[in-house]
Amino acid sequence: MNQNSKHIVVTGGAGFIGSHVVERLLKEKYKVSVIDNFDSFYPKSIKEKNTEGFINNPDVKFFELDILDAEGLSTQLIDDYDAIIHLAAKAGVRPSIENPIQYQNVNVAGTQNMLEFAKKKGIKQFVFASSSSVYGINKNVPWSESDLQLFPISPYASTKISGELLGHVYSHLYGIRFIALRFFTVFGPRQRPDLAIHAFSKKILNNQPLNFFGDGSTRRDYTYVADTVEGVFNALHYEQSNYEIFNLGNHHVVSLSEMLHTIELALDKKAIINQLPEQMGDVSVTYANIDKAAQYLHYAPSTSFEKGIQLFTAWLMNNK
């Protein structure tokens, strides 16, 4: 892609990952149309702060729109676009268990709306934010994209599988190149306040007890946001096939206990722990095989977990 004339649609562009993606695109001189509906999952003020770095940029158009609003999409987004980066979704494993119908609507029907939009506008490159949660309780770790047996254990995970399959349909029928990126526990500055690293750090800073689920042995493949964003950016340039799935992880697992200890070290403060049983919908381990992304997307995560936590806690203390 010759960046200078390219115009990219980013859904969920005021969110944690989305705002970083928008900034990366602008750095490379793309034009960006951002769609976000300021979902009430967390305060609008947080998302507005996420956009401060680009909201007044002349190369950005911002649309406060819901991806379920097909009419709004077609009447307001009237330019020619080269690609869609579809990050908007109802997020979170546990809330999806409480409200599965809403997750199905937004994550599946919303994704279909965006694919319909791509079809009507002749947009041939579609990058989709999937999730490591699609693997579920798959014991074949590290998880590989070639493992076709998926065992999701939350409505959220099932909606992400549905999005990947819808992408295959539109790729086959309409020649849209669909790249699904399975994100593995992304963290860093602007991380959603409900996610463990953010929630734990805040509780420690405020001398409040934090809820610690299980015995601390659950393990996650934490990925620093700048590394994830590089993977997203490189997926825009992928052209070898019309449908592909890639893991974007760190190929390194950290236990819940290790994660908490690393935050304590970064903040130089001990946590007050409220021990609770394991939660429904949580898997015991997430672990990415990233060979495929390395080969085809030149994906090479370079931020260690410790370094990422230091960067995150520094951001958090500057943004109290």
C-alpha positions, 0 to 999 in steps of 0.5 A: 500500500502506498500510504499517502493516499490511503483512507482506513476505517477504524471501528472502536477507534476511541477504545484502548487498542483502537486509539493506539491503532489510529495513532499508528496509522496517522504516523504513517500518513494515512487518512482515518475515519474513526467509528465509536459509539462510546459504549457504556461498558466504561465511562465515555470520559475515558474514551474521550481522553484516549482520543486526545492525541488525534481528535483534532488531526485534519486527517481524522474524521470521527463518527459517533456511530453504532456498528448496528446502525447500517443506515447511519454507516451508509449515509455518513461514511461517504468517502472511498475507503481502502480498508477496514480495521474492525475492532469494535465489539462488546468486550469481556468474557464474564459480562458476556455470560450475564448478557449473551444476547447483547453480545451476539447482536453487537459482535455478530450482527455488527460484524456482518454490518461492517462486512456488508458495508465493505461489500457495498463500498468495494473495500477489499481489505478487512482486518478483524479483531478476534480473540485468544478466547476462541481456543477455550479449553484446548489442551494443545498449547501453545495454541496454533491457528492450524488447530481447527478444534475450538472449545469456547466456554463463553458467549464472547468467545463464540461471537468471535468464532462467528465473526471469523466464519462470517469473514470466510463467507464474505471473502469467498462470495465477494473477494474481500480479503479477511484477516482475523487477528486473535489477540492475546491479553493486550495490556499497556497505557489506556488499558480498559479499567475492567481488565486485571492489570489495570484493576489490580494496579488501581487497587494497590495504589489506593490501598484497597483489597483486590479480588484474586480469583483461584490459586494464582496458577492460571496463566496468560500470554500477555501482549504489550499494546505496541506489539499488537498494534504492529501486527494490526498495521502489518495485516493491512499490507498482507496480500498472499491469500484472501482469508487468513487467521493469525495469533498475535500473542507474545509466546510467553506465559505469566501466572496470575501470581507472577503478574501481581508480583510484577505490579507490586514491584513496579509500584513498590507496594504490596497488594491487599488480597481478597481470595475468591474461587475460580470464575466461570468462563475463565480458561486455565492458560492462554499461550500463542504459537506466533510462528505464522504471524512472524512468517507472514506479518513480520510480527516480532513482539519486542516488549517484555512483560516486566517492561510493559508493566513498568510503562503501564504503571508509569502511565497510570500514575500520570493519569490518576 
